[in-house]
């Protein structure tokens, strides 16, 4: 029963739509009706500016981190349970029960899970992610490259095989959720972000 409880808590934590809540509180509108329509930190940034976008990102990161941290209380010596709790928090963000299973792309929540499990890997990915955003202004491209890099770094750091399987699964999750962005990137129509204000440009 404890395993089931930990899994359920992970999913429910992931399902909390912080971007939707924040935009409704600040702008009194539904984030799904604006920008990309995505319930995530990037779209929140487009609507509310950099500081609120960062806040939403930190809250989404916190969901994944907390899901794994709760699992550690009961199963600190069982990495597979920790991974499953983390995966379910990402599933919750992507397919939240509170929003009829239509959520975000899971990038920030995945980061929270990884911070709790493999902080050395996520530090490198963050540097790559930030560099790509600063040079191209494409958040989607940065997220896709970061996801693809994750399994490679797990291999380089020679971490446990269970983490490699987890990394591959997260990469598939993130890249799958970015298929529309990939199509727009190839077509040259993907939205860019400007860190100097809250407007986006094509």
Secondary structure by P-SEA (a helix, b strand, c coil): caaaaaaaaaaaaaacaaaaaaaaaaccccccccccccccaaaaaaccccaaaaaaaaaaaaaaaaaaaaaaacccccaaaaaaaaaaaaaaaacccccccccccaaaaaaaaaaaccaaaaaaaaaaaaaaaaacccaaaaaaaaaaaaaaaaaaacccaaaaaaaaaaaaaaaaaaaaaaaaaaaccbbbbbcccccccc
